Amino acid sequence: MRNDFIPQMEPWFDIEEKNALNRYMEEGGWLTEFRKTTDFENKISEYTGAKHCIVVNNGTISLTLMALAAGINAGDEVIVPNYTMIATPNSIKMIGAIPVFVDVEKETLCMDIAKIDKVITKKTKAIILVTANGRYPKAGIEAFSKLAKERNLILLEDSAQSLGSFYPNKKHQGTVGMAGSFSFSAPKVISTGQGGAIITNNDELAGKIRKLKDFGRSGGGNDVHDTIGYNFKFTDIQAVIGIEQIKKLNWRINRKKEILLKYKEKLRGLNEISFFDQDLEYTTPWFIDILANKRDDLMLYLKEKGIGSRPMYPPINEQLAYNTEGTYPISRMIGGKGLWLPSSSQLTDSNISIIAQKIIDFYK
Ligand SMILES: Cc1ncc(COP(=O)(O)O)c(C=O)c1O
């Protein structure tokens, strides 16, 4: 962590990743995905308890591929939250499907199940639940599975922000729907620079995804193609880094939880800000998210004091890329007041004390 500026987030690689990469290069690896990639996939499967893990080049393509493999086609409607990273709707737009937005719960930032029913039409094919910041919806994941089953919809999980987060039934997020998707982009709890993964217990789906990411080959390494596929492969270079990062996952998960507790302790009693619910027994806060009065002024003040922060996602329907009508009071409110505070695992307690004091000073 730099001393002159505390960034909102920073990836964390050190000597172990460097040494592992050196060893790999000296041993003459092929760089493209091969044994190290399989090792990395196995480690994600083992950690999440999913039968299959398929890694791809990022956590947007992982969403697109799981949707394609699940049978989502052009013209199908897919229900997504109106508060999420834009990749969630964009991933299915890429295959011509139509995202339909539903507002989120103010406590959890996950899709509000009570608002789903009225947007279901004959064209609705799937629901993508985003486990926002590792949180799960108040009604529980079981209620989403039940609804999907009753309405004959596919349930997919965008768990990009959820490595290290479980449901209270002890299942890792991403393992309950037909498939779940993760991202290993720079700000995630562990990172491979770019990278994504799909986890599933469904053998057929896993097979389809493996073919989709590898040109639709009928078998490993041949040039016989019985289906259309693309090239969304990973590299062993990234896998070497990922394998080292996974060794640090448990420590980082604990540290993220401590960081949230420390912020809460230091900011207790400050009425100008509020925290969302976070179940620290089962879930891991990826980012420290708050609602802040005079959010934009606070951000500028913190920047002047050498502290980075970032506005939370604007409501998707109001982004020019979508620009659709609708009433989404919660995602709208988050777009106006939501703020991510510095959240890297490498933040020290003393960093947090300084940040909290500056926030208190601002409101004085
Ligand atoms: C909820 C969500 N979905 C998808 C993505 C996209 O992942 P990637 O950046 O790896 O494409 C992200 C990235 O932050 C995300 O937060």
The ligand as an ORCA input file, in Angstrom:
! r2SCAN-3c Opt
* xyz 0 1
  C     -21.384     -8.689    -10.901
  C     -20.330     -8.725    -11.974
  N     -20.567     -9.432    -13.096
  C     -19.659     -9.508    -14.079
  C     -18.443     -8.861    -13.977
  C     -17.504     -8.902    -15.129
  O     -16.310     -9.545    -14.861
  P     -15.015     -9.240    -15.767
  O     -14.536     -7.883    -15.415
  O     -14.055    -10.314    -15.357
  O     -15.438     -9.363    -17.186
  C     -18.133     -8.139    -12.834
  C     -16.838     -7.438    -12.694
  O     -16.615     -6.682    -11.765
  C     -19.109     -8.052    -11.797
  O     -18.883     -7.358    -10.674
*
